[in-house]
Amino acid sequence: MTPTSIFKGQLAQLYYPDASPTTALRWLNEDISRDSQLVEHLQRVGYSKSTRRLSRPMVVLIRDALGEP
């Protein structure tokens, strides 16, 4: 069964496993904010900078933009 959501910090650790949790989250946030098209698509599905729990559609959008972790 695929989870329906994941915390942003958990996803950040998948992208940056060697970084501290705080650094990984900062880097993921920077990756997201650098891609204005990604931000626009994420906002359409309810994302904001303060979003902590990412829905499956949000994770798919991030993965499609950034590649697999």
PEURGI-V655984 format. One record per residue. N is the residue number from 0. RES is the residue in three letters. PHI is phi in degrees with one decimal (none if undefined). NEAR is the number of other C-alpha atoms within 10 Angstrom. Layout:
n;res;phi;near
N;RES;PHI;NEAR
N;RES;PHI;NEAR
//
This chain:
n;res;phi;near
0;MET;none;3
1;THR;-88.0;5
2;PRO;-62.0;7
3;THR;-85.7;10
4;SER;-155.7;13
5;ILE;-148.5;15
6;PHE;-70.6;13
7;LYS;-58.7;20
8;GLY;-63.2;20
9;GLN;-66.1;17
10;LEU;-64.0;20
11;ALA;-58.6;22
12;GLN;-66.6;19
13;LEU;-69.6;14
14;TYR;-76.1;19
15;TYR;-130.7;17
16;PRO;-65.0;13
17;ASP;-91.0;10
18;ALA;-92.1;14
19;SER;-65.8;12
20;PRO;-55.1;15
21;THR;-65.6;11
22;THR;-66.7;15
23;ALA;-59.5;22
24;LEU;-65.9;20
25;ARG;-61.6;14
26;TRP;-65.8;16
27;LEU;-64.0;20
28;ASN;-59.2;15
29;GLU;-66.5;11
30;ASP;-59.1;14
31;ILE;-65.2;18
32;SER;-68.7;14
33;ARG;-72.5;11
34;ASP;-106.3;13
35;SER;-62.2;10
36;GLN;-67.7;12
37;LEU;-61.9;19
38;VAL;-57.9;17
39;GLU;-61.0;13
40;HIS;-65.3;15
41;LEU;-63.5;20
42;GLN;-62.5;13
43;ARG;-64.3;11
44;VAL;-105.0;13
45;GLY;99.9;12
46;TYR;-80.3;17
47;SER;-139.9;12
48;LYS;-57.9;10
49;SER;-89.2;7
50;THR;-60.8;11
51;ARG;-103.8;13
52;ARG;-106.9;16
53;LEU;-95.4;22
54;SER;-74.9;18
55;ARG;-56.6;14
56;PRO;-60.5;15
57;MET;-65.2;21
58;VAL;-62.8;19
59;VAL;-62.0;15
60;LEU;-61.8;16
61;ILE;-64.4;23
62;ARG;-61.3;14
63;ASP;-64.8;11
64;ALA;-81.0;14
65;LEU;-100.7;15
66;GLY;91.0;10
67;GLU;-65.9;10
68;PRO;-65.0;12
//
